[in-house]
């Protein structure tokens, strides 16, 4: 849009949303037709000049937040409101909530570790610019070579680095290798070792939990043998950084875990801030298992998933 069009869009938006002018009154004030006013207001929303947030008074998010924190013994919980329980919508809303939380949390001297996935991409997209001093962003685990560009680990880490104006460190390695000897050989390289050590020592880790569903990028990556796939499908409830665990948070396949490249789940328990960002109907079991395993001390989720987690915990405790 040119400057004159932008000015007209902003003027129409201010008259409509701030001064409560009707569209007919705006048309008279701007000397345009009423349909043109409607298009200007639509353009204001499309360009992000106007954003609309609906608060649902029937949802006591604060109560859910406190219950999750107490019942799962978490340091902090962020519960985002999502208007529908569709996976893509949930990811967008919790991504925004996680980005806001991280923007407030991050400070000079922090090293931030990030995993990959479509939820993490939403977090990365919605981070605001905040320059940090003496800080770094590091990729926590290897990726999948044929994954969609939107969930590319390097793209996510790049966006994190750009938002915080810090140097990003990438892990250009596969998530899982065929043999432990291959992994051991890779770790002898000092550059790879440095990135791995940075992830392990990072004081902030931001990650999501995947589910072993048929559309999982990791499941469809051809990393697994048939017997491993069978165990994943029958025992695993989720994965964090490509490491699969059961409903109690216990690693399902130790032999597969040994071939997995990236941070170990036990290291997440030692972080100052270990932030699990996940929500949606397919992620309830994965989140529950992750919390049982104590892999996150902070949870960012949505209000519907929050209720489902508390219901699941109640049923387990009976």
Secondary structure, 3 states (H helix, E strand, C coil): CCHHHHHHHHHHHHHHHHCCCCHHHHHHHHCCCHHHHHHHHHHHHHCCCCCCCCCCCCCCHHHHHHHHHHHCCCCEEEEECCCCCCHHHHHHHHHHHHHHHHHHHCCCCCEEEECCCHHHHHHHHCCCCCCCCCCEEEECECECCCCCHHHCHHHHHHHHHHHHCCEEECCCCECECCCHHHHHHHCCCHHHHHHHHHHHHCCEEEECCECCCCCCCCHHHCCCCHHHHHHHHHHCCEEECCEEECCCCCECCHHHHHCECECCHHHHCCCCEEEEECCCHHHHHHHHHHHHCCCCCEEEEEHHHHHHHHHHHHHHHC
